[in-house]
Amino acid sequence: MKGGIAFLAPALALVLAALITAGAGAQNAGEGDLSQARGALKEAQAAARAAERRSALMLRQAEATRGAAERTAHEAAALAAQVQLAEAGIRAAEARLDLAQQEYAALREALGREQQPIVHLTGALQQVSRRPLALSVLQPGSVAELVHLRAVLAGAMPRIEDRTAGLRARLARARALREEAVLAAADLRAEQAVLAGRRRDLATLETRQRLALREAESGANREAERAIALGEQFRDLDALVGELDRAGALRRRLAALPGPVLRASGGDAIPAAVPAPESSTVAAAPPAPYLLPVTGRTVLGFGARASAGTTPSQGLTLAPAPGAQIVSPGAGRVAFAGPYRGYGRIVIVEHSGGWTSLVTGLARTDVTVGQQLVAGAPLGLAASASPEVTLELRRDGEPVNPLRFAG
């Protein structure tokens, strides 16, 4: 029996020491990666809540609109908001799935370390359990040693149970994480199906809009050709925006001129109705609501530098999901829509009061020059690989931080 005591005592010592220290090691394992995953999930959930609020706002505006054409425009904006809501739901589901998988992997690694001393203890206890007490008395050695061994075991078991409570809890957590991963994967598939359906609905509505606008295509084509010519003429994006701003200001002044003077049969002039001129005072804020064109991680903030020696950013750059829906930040008129060197396809929207929004990084544009947009109207889609979308807001040509107004 001395051999049994000699074998079991070190095993007990090893188990107790390991169980005391194993919990700390398990908590530190992979904590940095898990912290990043939790942060990503938190951001995705916040983006989903913002997209849900925006979708509800667009739906209310669509329901409150009476005119057929305007109602269709608001319905398109509402559908685009629902597409963005589904995209945000996908990102949240992906973040949930990633976090559950990372937690499960880290927990399995920690459990592997913690279970090693338990294996030693189990082996020792199994060896003792196979020897009945009556047979152990007949083995060479002292009965006192056997009694001492039983006393050691009786005293150690409560401590072992206490020390393994955390281990048992982590095993239960591992089972819960596996179930969470299964649920997150199911939610992801459901959100992907919702997104596909909403994109089909939006495409159908956009087709109806294009058919309705076909009558005005000739004038729109001429203006689009002029915008493309301007894009080729100005190699600097700031110069292009400045020229479009001047053209917009001229157009507003011409629209404010009085109409032709009519004459009665007696020759007396009858003054025509004169529209009220546009106020010379620039609006204090851009159109409300003013929206971010896409949801995503901030890559570069307003005024930040991409690297040492570069000029400060004049806008806000976001990294959305591949192929994400991009919408108009506010109501206005499309002044430019098409490819521009170094920026992918871009859209420039003129707002009232001298405000202009520039959106770059589109892989596809769904608007035409001269088209009137409501806030949230679909502009196009982001790139399918490593997308980056930049929003610049300008007031009389001067860059303004869009986050001051974006809701």
C-alpha positions in Angstrom: 0.0 0.0 0.0 3.0 2.3 0.4 3.3 2.2 -3.4 -0.3 3.4 -3.7 0.3 6.2 -1.2 3.5 7.2 -2.9 1.7 7.3 -6.3 -1.4 9.1 -5.1 0.1 11.9 -2.9 2.0 13.6 -5.7 -1.0 13.3 -8.0 -3.2 15.1 -5.4 -0.5 17.8 -4.9 -0.3 18.3 -8.6 -4.0 18.6 -9.1 -4.5 21.1 -6.3 -1.7 23.3 -7.4 -2.8 23.2 -11.0 -6.4 23.9 -10.2 -5.4 27.0 -8.2 -3.5 28.5 -11.1 -5.3 27.2 -14.2 -8.2 29.7 -14.0 -6.0 32.7 -14.4 -4.3 31.3 -17.4 -7.6 30.4 -19.0 -8.9 34.0 -18.6 -5.8 35.5 -20.2 -5.8 33.1 -23.2 -6.7 35.0 -26.4 -8.2 37.9 -24.5 -6.9 40.4 -27.0 -8.5 38.7 -30.0 -11.8 38.3 -28.0 -11.7 42.0 -27.1 -11.5 42.9 -30.7 -14.3 40.5 -31.6 -16.5 42.0 -28.9 -15.8 45.5 -30.1 -16.7 44.5 -33.7 -20.0 43.0 -32.4 -20.8 46.2 -30.5 -20.1 48.4 -33.5 -22.2 46.1 -35.7 -25.2 46.2 -33.3 -25.0 50.0 -33.1 -25.0 50.2 -36.9 -28.0 47.9 -37.0 -29.9 50.1 -34.6 -29.0 53.2 -36.6 -30.1 51.5 -39.8 -33.4 50.5 -38.2 -34.1 54.1 -37.1 -33.3 55.3 -40.6 -35.5 52.7 -42.2 -38.4 53.7 -40.0 -37.9 57.4 -40.8 -37.9 56.6 -44.6 -41.0 54.5 -44.3 -42.9 57.3 -42.5 -41.9 59.8 -45.1 -43.0 57.5 -47.9 -46.4 57.0 -46.2 -46.8 60.8 -45.7 -46.2 61.6 -49.3 -49.2 62.3 -51.6 -47.8 62.9 -55.1 -47.2 59.8 -57.2 -43.7 60.7 -58.4 -42.5 62.0 -55.0 -44.1 58.9 -53.3 -42.1 56.6 -55.7 -38.9 58.5 -54.8 -39.5 58.1 -51.1 -40.5 54.4 -51.6 -37.1 53.9 -53.3 -35.4 55.6 -50.4 -37.3 53.4 -47.9 -36.3 50.3 -49.8 -32.7 51.4 -49.9 -32.8 52.0 -46.1 -34.2 48.5 -45.7 -31.4 47.1 -47.8 -28.9 48.9 -45.5 -30.8 47.5 -42.5 -30.4 43.9 -43.9 -26.7 44.6 -44.5 -26.2 45.8 -41.0 -28.1 42.7 -39.7 -25.7 40.5 -41.7 -22.6 42.2 -40.2 -24.1 41.8 -36.7 -24.8 38.1 -37.3 -21.2 37.7 -38.7 -19.8 39.4 -35.7 -21.9 37.2 -33.3 -20.7 34.1 -35.2 -17.1 35.2 -35.1 -17.2 36.0 -31.4 -18.8 32.7 -30.5 -16.3 30.7 -32.6 -13.3 32.6 -31.1 -14.6 32.2 -27.6 -15.2 28.5 -28.2 -11.7 28.0 -29.6 -10.0 29.9 -26.7 -12.1 27.9 -24.2 -11.2 24.6 -25.7 -7.5 25.5 -25.5 -7.9 26.5 -21.9 -9.9 23.4 -21.0 -7.1 21.2 -22.6 -4.6 22.7 -20.2 -6.9 22.4 -17.1 -7.9 18.8 -17.8 -4.4 17.5 -17.6 -4.2 17.5 -13.8 -7.7 16.0 -13.7 -6.5 13.1 -15.8 -3.7 12.4 -13.3 -6.1 12.5 -10.4 -8.6 10.3 -12.2 -6.0 7.7 -12.8 -4.9 7.7 -9.2 -8.5 7.5 -7.9 -9.3 4.7 -10.3 -6.3 2.7 -9.1 -7.4 3.0 -5.5 -11.1 2.3 -6.3 -10.1 -1.0 -7.8 -8.7 -2.3 -4.5 -11.4 -3.2 -2.0 -10.7 -2.1 1.6 -10.5 -5.8 2.9 -7.9 -6.6 0.3 -5.9 -3.5 1.0 -5.7 -4.6 4.7 -4.0 -7.8 3.6 -1.4 -6.0 1.5 2.0 -5.4 3.0 2.2 -2.1 4.9 0.5 -0.4 7.8 -3.2 -0.1 8.3 -2.5 3.3 9.7 -1.1 4.3 6.3 -4.3 3.2 4.7 -6.4 5.2 7.2 -4.2 8.2 6.6 -4.7 7.8 2.8 -8.5 7.7 3.3 -8.3 10.8 5.5 -6.3 12.6 2.9 -8.8 11.7 0.2 -11.7 12.8 2.4 -10.1 16.1 3.1 -9.0 16.7 -0.5 -12.3 16.0 -2.2 -14.1 19.2 -1.0 -11.2 21.3 -2.2 -11.1 19.5 -5.5 -14.8 20.1 -6.0 -14.4 23.8 -5.2 -11.4 24.1 -7.6 -13.2 22.3 -10.4 -16.4 24.4 -10.1 -14.9 26.9 -12.5 -13.9 24.1 -14.9 -17.5 22.7 -14.8 -18.8 26.2 -15.5 -16.5 26.6 -18.5 -17.6 23.2 -19.8 -21.2 24.4 -19.6 -20.1 27.7 -21.3 -18.5 25.7 -24.1 -21.8 23.9 -24.8 -23.7 27.3 -24.7 -21.2 28.8 -27.2 -21.7 25.9 -29.6 -25.4 26.5 -29.5 -24.8 30.3 -29.9 -22.7 29.6 -33.0 -25.5 27.5 -34.5 -28.1 30.2 -33.9 -25.8 33.0 -35.2 -25.3 31.0 -38.4 -29.0 30.5 -38.8 -29.6 34.3 -38.3 -26.9 35.0 -40.9 -28.6 32.8 -43.5 -32.0 34.5 -42.7 -30.5 38.0 -43.0 -28.9 37.1 -46.3 -32.3 35.9 -47.7 -33.9 39.1 -46.5 -31.2 41.2 -48.2 -31.6 39.3 -51.5 -35.4 39.9 -51.4 -35.1 43.6 -50.6 -32.5 44.1 -53.4 -34.9 42.5 -55.9 -37.7 44.8 -54.7 -35.4 47.9 -55.1 -34.3 46.8 -58.5 -37.9 46.5 -59.6 -38.8 49.9 -58.3 -35.7 51.5 -59.9 -36.8 49.9 -63.3 -40.2 51.5 -62.9 -38.6 54.9 -62.2 -36.3 54.7 -65.2 -39.3 53.9 -67.5 -41.2 56.9 -66.0 -38.2 59.2 -66.6 -37.5 58.1 -70.2 -39.5 61.1 -71.6 -36.9 63.5 -70.1 -33.9 61.5 -71.3 -32.9 63.8 -74.1 -32.3 66.8 -71.9 -30.7 64.6 -69.2 -28.3 63.1 -71.8 -27.1 66.5 -72.9 -26.4 67.5 -69.4 -24.7 64.2 -68.6 -22.4 64.7 -71.6 -21.5 68.1 -70.4 -20.7 66.7 -66.9 -18.5 64.0 -68.5 -16.7 66.7 -70.5 -16.1 68.7 -67.3 -14.8 65.6 -65.6 -12.2 65.1 -68.4 -11.3 68.8 -68.4 -10.6 69.2 -64.7 -7.9 66.9 -63.5 -8.4 68.0 -59.9 -11.5 67.0 -58.1 -11.7 70.2 -56.1 -11.7 72.2 -59.4 -14.5 70.0 -60.8 -16.6 70.5 -57.7 -15.9 74.3 -57.8 -17.0 74.5 -61.5 -20.2 72.5 -60.7 -20.9 74.8 -57.8 -20.6 77.9 -60.1 -22.9 76.3 -62.6 -25.4 75.5 -59.9 -25.3 79.1 -58.6 -25.8 80.4 -62.2 -28.7 78.1 -62.7 -30.4 79.3 -59.5 -29.9 82.9 -60.5 -31.4 82.3 -63.9 -34.4 80.5 -62.3 -35.0 83.6 -60.1 -35.3 86.0 -63.1 -38.7 87.5 -63.8 -40.7 85.9 -66.6 -41.7 87.6 -69.9 -43.9 90.7 -69.8 -47.3 90.2 -71.3 -49.3 93.0 -73.0 -53.0 93.5 -73.0 -55.0 94.2 -76.1 -54.8 97.9 -75.3 -51.0 97.8 -75.2 -50.6 98.2 -71.5 -48.0 96.0 -69.9 -49.2 93.3 -67.6 -46.5 92.3 -65.2 -45.9 88.6 -65.1 -45.7 86.8 -61.8 -42.2 87.2 -60.5 -40.8 84.3 -58.4 -39.3 85.3 -55.1 -35.5 85.4 -55.5 -33.4 82.9 -53.6 -32.3 84.3 -50.3 -28.7 85.5 -50.4 -28.2 84.2 -46.9 -26.6 80.8 -46.9 -28.5 78.2 -44.9 -27.0 77.5 -41.5 -27.1 73.7 -42.0 -27.4 71.3 -44.9 -30.8 69.6 -45.7 -32.3 67.6 -42.8 -32.2 64.8 -42.5 -28.5 64.5 -43.5 -27.3 60.8 -43.6 -24.1 58.9 -44.0 -24.2 57.3 -47.4 -23.3 53.8 -46.1 -22.6 52.0 -42.9 -19.2 50.8 -42.1 -16.0 51.1 -40.1 -14.3 54.6 -40.2 -11.1 54.4 -42.1 -10.1 58.1 -42.1 -11.8 60.9 -40.2 -12.3 64.5 -41.3 -9.0 66.4 -41.1 -6.9 63.2 -40.4 -3.9 62.3 -42.5 -3.6 58.9 -44.3 0.1 59.0 -43.7 2.9 61.4 -42.7 3.3 64.2 -45.2 -0.1 63.8 -46.9 -2.8 66.5 -46.9 -5.6 66.3 -44.3 -8.7 64.5 -45.4 -11.5 66.8 -46.5 -14.2 64.1 -45.8 -15.0 60.9 -44.0 -13.9 57.6 -45.4 -15.9 54.4 -44.5 -15.2 50.7 -45.2 -18.6 49.1 -45.8 -19.4 45.5 -46.6 -18.6 44.4 -50.2 -21.3 45.5 -52.6 -23.1 47.6 -49.9 -26.0 49.9 -50.8 -25.0 53.6 -51.0 -27.6 56.3 -50.6 -27.8 60.1 -51.1 -26.9 62.0 -47.9 -29.6 64.5 -48.4 -32.2 65.9 -50.8 -30.9 67.6 -53.9 -30.0 67.5 -57.5 -27.4 65.2 -59.2 -24.7 67.5 -60.7 -22.3 64.7 -61.6 -22.5 60.9 -61.8 -19.9 58.7 -63.4 -16.3 57.6 -63.3 -13.5 60.0 -62.2 -9.8 59.2 -62.3 -8.5 57.7 -59.0 -11.9 57.8 -57.2 -13.9 55.1 -58.9 -17.4 56.2 -59.8 -18.5 59.4 -58.0 -21.8 61.2 -57.4 -22.0 64.9 -56.7 -25.3 66.2 -55.2 -26.3 69.9 -55.0 -28.3 70.8 -52.0 -30.1 74.1 -51.4 -28.3 77.0 -49.8 -24.9 76.4 -51.4 -24.3 73.0 -49.9 -22.7 70.1 -51.9 -22.1 66.5 -51.1 -19.5 64.4 -52.9 -19.6 60.6 -52.6 -16.7 58.6 -54.1 -15.8 54.9 -54.3 -19.0 53.6 -56.0 -18.6 50.6 -58.2 -22.0 51.2 -59.8 -24.1 54.4 -60.1 -27.9 54.2 -60.4 -28.6 58.0 -60.8 -28.4 60.4 -63.8 -27.3 64.0 -64.0 -30.1 66.4 -63.3 -32.2 63.8 -61.3 -33.9 65.2 -58.2 -33.2 63.0 -55.1 -34.7 62.7 -51.7 -32.6 62.0 -48.7 -31.7 58.3 -48.6 -32.3 57.8 -52.4 -30.2 54.9 -53.8 -27.0 56.2 -55.5 -25.4 52.8 -56.3 -23.3 50.0 -54.9 -19.9 49.8 -53.2 -17.1 47.8 -54.7 -17.1 44.0 -54.3 -13.5 43.8 -53.0 -11.9 46.1 -50.3 -14.6 48.8 -50.7 -14.0 52.3 -49.4 -16.6 55.1 -49.7 -15.7 58.7 -49.0 -18.3 61.5 -48.2 -17.3 65.1 -48.5 -19.6 67.9 -47.5 -18.9 71.4 -48.8 -20.5 74.8 -48.1 -19.8 77.3 -50.9 -16.8 75.1 -51.8 -15.3 75.0 -48.3 -15.0 71.5 -46.7 -17.2 70.9 -43.6 -17.1 67.9 -41.3 -20.2 65.8 -42.3 -20.3 64.2 -38.8 -21.5 67.6 -37.4 -24.8 67.1 -39.2 -25.2 63.3 -40.0 -27.9 61.6 -38.0 
